[in-house]
Amino acid sequence: MGTRSRISDVKRAPTVVALANQKGGVAKTTSVASIGAALAELGQRVLLVDLDPQACLTFSLGVDPDTVERSIHDVLTGSAELGDVVVTCEEGIDLVPSTIDLAGAEAMLLPRPGREYVLRSALEGADTAYDVVLLDCSPSLGVLTLNALTAADALIIPMPCEMLSHRGVGQLLDTVADVQKILNRDLEVWGILPTLFDGRSNHAREVLADVGERYDLPVLEPPIPKTVRFAEAPAVGRSILTTARTSKGAQAYRDVAASLLARL
């Protein structure tokens, strides 16, 4: 991790950024792990929170979900504090892991008053320990994703450069508008992160050119290229920044992280 002085960080809350898209297979988890690792390279103190019962982020960072004793499920249901479940991973990042138990958390949260604020309250305990918290949302618009949007300062929407991936983004933005009105007036949409980009494809280039205008949102640059290197990284519990340091995919995530740094 970086050696940045903590004097200026007294009582400074971390910037909380949610990565959400209710469509699966959009490189959301890959983006959380890779941006987190890239920000750690830049000296940021980074916490990643796995909010998906499938626990793909947990697995991809080298933690076996089947051996996790306490997870984000325990935090959300009130049986553990956030700091009690944090796992230190490679690449200078910390993780709040997930397990399949999280699948039952939505039902447990539904009858609770203020259920959308549970994660926000839990994160208050991490106020001075981190510079940035990245939330890996589940591929749905349920209570867990609403918790993430309520807790977040900002939202990034990973979206493959394929026309079918447009479907659902409008629905997500409708949900975001409702959250901004009712639950979190300070939530900002930082933009769409184009993923799985094939620069040789006319279709991919057309989608990339269209997406920002269609939704009136910034498009983060550069687009993340499609590469088999991303599939190889989780098998060894690391991000692409470690497994293929000089690849175009790793450099793209470093560039995206550098562009986000000024906003943290």
Summary of the structure (lengths in Angstrom):
residues: 264
radius of gyration: 17.3
end to end distance: 16.3
largest distance: 51.4
contacts: 908
relative contact order: 0.19
helix: 48%
strand: 16%
